[in-house]
Amino acid sequence: MVQGESPPRLAVIIPAYNESANVRAVVAEAVRVFDAHGLKGQYELVLVDDGSADDTGAIMEELERRHDCVRVRRRASNGGLGEALKTGIAVSRGRYVTFIPGDGEIALDQVVKFLGAIGDADLLVSTRCCSDEATRRAVRPWHREVLSWGHSRLIRLILGFDPKGMDGLFFARGDLLRALPLKSRSGTVCLEIILRLRRQQCSLARSTMDYRPRLSGRSKVTNLRSIVASLWDMLRLRYSLC
């Protein structure tokens, strides 16, 4: 950012691991939607390649050359969603910060909705919803619903916290977010952000978050490695918050 230049109103972090087939479309949608809603020149897209083994990083760098709003960070190895998000948060400049996955599962108009819904609050949390039953079954088949139920139970058991209504994306003030001592390496980082900001008595807004099928490929969060990493992060988070 040039000295004296105002920070962007919005920073959207887009972490991706082996999403070469999707990342171009996600960025194109972001630029199209944000510009159409009068945000041109007021946002930045922070693309984080989390050690991809495919062409994701090279494609991101191509997009950075093409779009002034795009900034890229590449991690040498795959560290998980938490590490990718922390990388993006650290370099973000937006007054408000959120993230969307690089698979296209979340439409960019949801971010515009959050920007309008946060009002004077410090943090907005959202709950996942889908009005189309066929889409819901495709994105959230029975085994993912079971995993989500078990994940929520573990959060209550380990952290003593009810995550109901907070299973969607967060949207937070950037200055508060960048000051947090985040430790989680997995997707538990989203829960950690909420818990740490709530401990600071930050004001809270709520919204819903629609989802859709990812553009291509398979989810990378419903595997044993991700589940174990999330459990370990919960245990570490309980200790650090004591």
N, C-alpha and C positions, 0 to 999 in steps of 0.2 A: 504494500500500500504506500502510495506517495505521501511524503510528509505533508500534513495539513489536510489531507483528503479525509472526508468523513467515512466511517466504517459502513459497510452495507447493512441494510435493514435486516437481512435474512442470510443465514448460512445453512446450506443443506449438505450434510456429509453423505457421501455415497460409497460405502465400503463394498468391496467385491473380491471374491475369490473364484477364479476360473469362470468368469462371466463374460468371456469374449463375445459370445453370441448375443448378449443382451445389453451391454453397457452403452453402446451407441444409441440404441432406441430409448433408453432411460434418459440420457442426457438430452436428446432431441425433444423428448416430451417435456422435460423440465423447462428448457428454453422456450418452447412454444407456449406452454401453459402460463409460466410466470410473465412473459412479455405480454400475453393477451390480457392479463389481469393488471396491467399497468405497473409492473415491478421491474421493468427493464432498467438496468443500471443500479438496482437496489438489492441485488442478491449475488451470492457466490456459490458455486458448486465445488465442494472439496472432494475430489475423487481419491479414494485410498485403495491401492492395490495391495491386498494382504498376502503377498508372496505367491501369486498365481503361477502355475506351471504352464499356462497357455499364453495367449497374446493379449490378455486383459491390460497389462501395464502399458504395452506399446500402443494399444488403441486409446487408452487414457491420455497418453502424451500427445497423440495425434489430435484428440479433442481439445487439449489445452492450447495447442497452436492455433486451432480454428476458432475458439471462443474465448473472448476476454474474461468472461465470468467463471471460467474453469481453472481450478488449481489442482495439481496432482502431487500426491505423496506415494512413494512406493516402498513397501516393507520388504526386506531381504528374505524373510521366511514367513510362513503362515502361522500367525499367532492367535487367531480366533477373533470373533466379532469385537470383544472387549478391547483388544490391542488395536484393532483397526479404528474403532471409534475414538479411543484416546488419542491416537495419532491425528485424526481429523479435528477433534475438539481443540487440541493444543495449538493448531495453526489457524483455526477459524477466527473470523473477525466480525461476524454478524452480531447485531444487537440481540437477535433471537437465533437459536441454533436447534436444528432437529436433524434427523437422518432418515433416509429411505434405503432399503436393500437394493443391491445392483441387479436383482433378478426381475424387476418390473412388477412385482406382486402388489405394490402400493401405487395407486394413481397419484400423479403430482397435484391434482386438484385438492387432495386431502391436506396437503401442506398449506395451500391457500386458505382452506377452511380453518385450520388451526391458527393461522396468523390473524384471522378475523375474530376467532373465538377467545383468544387468550386475554384480551382486554388489558386490565392493569395488573393481572396476576403475574407471578414470577415463573410459574410452572404450569403447563397444561399436560394432563394425562388423558389417555384415550382407551376405549375398549373396542375390540375388534367386532365387526358386525358385517353381515352379508344378507341382503334381502332375497337373493336368488338361491334357491335350494340346490340347484344343480352345481352352481359355483361353490357353494359351501361344502358339498360332498366331495368335489374335486380337490379343493384346497385343503380341507380339514377332514380327511377320511377318519374312520372310527379309531384307528390306532393313534393318530395324532391327537384326537380328542382325549383318549386315555392318557397319553403322555402329558398333555396340558393339565388334566385333572391331577395326575400324580405330582407334577411340578408345583402346582398351587398348594397341594397338601404339604409338600416339603417346605415351601416358603413359610407356611403357617407354623409348622413344627419346629423348624430350625431358627427362624427369625422372629416368630411371634407376630407376624404381620399378615393382614388379609389383603391379597393383591387384586381382589375383585374390582373390576372396572378399570384396571390398569395394565391390561395385556396388549395394548396397542402401542403406538409410538409416543414418545415424549416430545415436548416442545418447550424450550426453556430460555430464560434470559442468558445471553452468552457470557456476561461478566461473572455471573454466579457459577455457571457451568465450568468455565475455564479455571476457576479457583478451587474446584473440588479435588481432593486427594484420591482419585479413583484407583482401585487396585484390581478389579475383576478383569480376567482375560477372556471370559466367555460372554454370552448374551446376558448373563446376570448383571453386567454393567448397567443395563437400563434400570433394573430394580435398585441397584446401588445409587444411581443418580437420584431416583425418587426418594429413597430413604435418607440420603444425606441432605437433600434440600428440605425435606420435611423436618428434619432435626434442627434446621436453621429457622424454622417457623416461616418458611416461604409461603406466600399466598398461592392458592391452587385453583385452577379452572379445569373443567372436564369437557370431553367431547367424545364423539364416536369416530371410528376409523374403518372405512370400507376397504375390502380387499378383493383381489381377483386372482386368477391363475397366473403363476409366473410365466414369463414370455417363452422360455424354453428351458430344458434341463431339469434336474431334480434338486430338491431341497438338500442343503448341507447341514441342517441343524438336527435332523431326526436320526442321529447315529450315536453309537455307544460313546465315542470320543467326546462328542458335544455334551451328552448327558452327564458323563463323569466330570468333565470340566466345570459344568454348571453347579453340580453338587459340591465340588471342592471349593468353588468360589463362594457359595452360600455359607459354608463352614468358616471360611476365612473372613467373610463379611460380618458374621455374627461376632467373631473375636474382635475385629477392628472397631465395631460400633459399641462394644461394651464400655 
